[in-house]
Structure formats: structure tokens, C-alpha cells
């Protein structure tokens, strides 16, 4: 397929973590339970869907410290700053390790005290130096109470003297897999998998940490920091990689690759799928050819947009979650696992345009190609089909639409091959003497054979634009 090169300059945008919020705003699709729903008005009923997402983002720390009825169709930064971004320049994650950790490697020193015949203690010189004085805690990175920390970044605890290799280690809550190491004046925790997004991490530093000469940390200390949410840019890149958006993504290479190689040693968790969700690579999004230009104009990987919302809903449908576009922890766990395993969207990408010109039509594009066009009926002036772009959120092979006509009378009509996209508006079959002009109460009505053809294309999350 021929692709047009539409290059976007990307920047990092951290999203909050609260279930549906920053990408899509406050409006959410309607309730999907039950059956029925009037044209142009009430939300349709729909089958109850269950949350059964897969995946896991927080494992034990080993380092101490669509269908409805009828079936579906075919570390860290300086205090108060956000996490660093990969940009091709020397990465702040790598440089901070070099400045925070004093490059003095000291061997652990053992010591012993023996009892003299007079009951007094005296050192045994042959077993090493006597512990003298105390060491001080000088700094912790990320600093205490820092927010928006990259959860894949190492934790560095600095002291006033080199730390013994066998010194007691701090404790972390929550725990993630990783390991502690004594590096010069520092104890460093290197996570193997990142801390979860928007997570408060507590670092308990016990008294009794020893220097290489046996000096002790006399008093414990407790500090904490909070990780950032996952990046919206990472959301766009992962959904593109998995085939839920009408484009491809090409990451930038060159200097960034060299930085990544260094990070594989100093911050291995940053190269996992969950680590990339905090700090995704730069690159370009290349739109598939064959779609109308109006679809491209809606796209911005760094801003809330209906393409991302539809892609999230399509992913939710494929993973047996509630189809509402919410970026829940369950959604992110499933998305990251799918990225790790190389999963792909099995339905492909569909875009439909209902044109209210004369005659009225519905045109469907699938996987970058024209798929079909049919005559259609949209809403009458007193109950028009609202212009805009909306994702399909409920589907039925057969249902009853009921509601109130403009004259106040009640209707209850059987309809077939139904794909709801905006409140009570749906693409469906309804018997009419003719098609191609305003007749419905807001729905996009199709002839029977064309409705049968359209139904498999309009999977959950597919976008329907009403124009004209």
C-alpha cells in the first residue's frame, strides 16, 4: 500500500492517571446494558460487558529494598522536575548516575573486638580497623517528595563515606524486581521492571548502614517520591504498533540508539515496554493512504483526539473490557503485555462517512482502501443526525428501538444490523420505500443488503463521521 509521509514533531506529554480523563475529556460513551433505545434520543441498551483485562505492572521486589447479541463481526530528575526524555542528546538518566554516584569503590572492611584477660575490650589489628564515628546521609535521588518521577529510573542514596558492600540495604514500598549495589559513597537500587504509574514510593533507610571503615549511620531516615503517569505519546505509539490506528510509527535512531545502549546498563527497566510507557522514543507517524483528508486533520499524537479514543475502545473490545475509552490501570497492563508479546488488532481499521448531501450516502474505508458506498437516510430537520465524528460503542444483530416521535406519539420499532455511534444514533437497517434523503429520527438508515455488508466493518471503536 502507498503511504504518505506526514511527519509530526513529537514532544513528551505526561498524562494523569485517573481512568479516562486527559485523553478524551469528560464525555464518555453511553451505558451498554439492556436492549433498546430511541433514535436521536435515549442511549441504547446493550449487553453487559465484563472487565477481564490481562497483564501485570507490579511484581514482588526481589532486590530487597463486538459484539452484542448475535456475535462479533469478522532515577529520577532533580527535585520538583519531571522525568527526563530521550531526545538523541546524552540522556539525563545516564548523566545523573555519573554525577550522583562518586566513583570510589571501597572494599568492605571486617572488624572484631576481643576480650582481654582483664575484662577490657581491645581491637585485633590483624582483623581490620575499629569502627570510628558515624557516616551521614547526604542526599537521595529522587529527592524527597519529588513528583512526576520516571518509574524506571534508579534510586541513588548518597553518604559521607564509601559504603561497605555487605552493608544493610534500604527497604522499598511498593517492591519491584531489582537489585541494590554499593558504588563508592552510594547505595543504588536498579529496578528490573519499573514502578507503576502515579505510585507513591517509600524509601526506608535503616540505621546501621556501614561504611567501608566500619562507621555507622546512627539514625534511620524515610523519604518518598511519586511516579508520573504514562505518556500520551507512548499510548499513541503502542496503539499504532498494534494496528489500532490508520498509520505506522518509525522511531528515530542515531544518537538515541547509543543512549539506549548505555541505559541498558544503568537503567535496564527503561527499555521494557512499561519503561517506554514513561518515556517513549521520538519518531514519525506516517498516515496510511486511502483515507479522506478529514481523518488526518483530526490526528495529533500529543493532544486528546477522537482517533485515540476510538483506538482505545477497539483495544478494550478485543481484550474483553468495558468499551468506554477509559485509561484504567487494567487497560495499561493489558496494553503493555500486548506490546511485549507483539499482538495485533485482528479487525483492521475502519472509517465511515455519512454524507448529508443529495443524495445522502454512507461510505466505508477499511485498512486504507475504499470498501463500499450505499444510499442512506439521516435525520429529519426536527430530529437531525448530529454532525461530528464518533466511535462505535455498541452493536446488535437485532434490537428494538423505542422512543417518542416529534408529534408526541410513541414508537417501538424492530431494527437489524445495528452499530451505535452517538447516543441513540446508529447505523442500521430499517425498511423504507426509498433511501438517500432525510427520513429518520437521527439514525443512519441503510437498505437491508447494504446494512448486512456494513455491519462487519463497523467494529467497536470504528469512527463514523457525519458531515454536511
Secondary structure by P-SEA (a helix, b strand, c coil): cbbbbbccbbbbbbbbcccccccccccccccccbbbbcccccbbbbcbbbbbbbbbcccccccccccccccccccccccccccccccccccaaaaaaaaacccccccbbbbbcccccccbbbbcccccccccccccccccccccccccccccbbbbbbcccccccccbbbbbcccccccccccccbbbbbbcccccccbbbbbbbbccccccccccccbbbbbbbbbbcccaaaaaaaaaaaccccbbbbbbcaaaaaaaaaaaacccccccaaaaaabbbbbbbbbbcccccccccccccccccaaaaaaaaaaaaaacccccccccaaaaaaaaaaaaacccccccbbbbbbbcccccbbbbbccccccccccbbbbccccccccccccccccccbbbbbbbccccbbbbbbbccccccccccccccccccccccccccccccccaaaaaaacccccccbbbbbcc
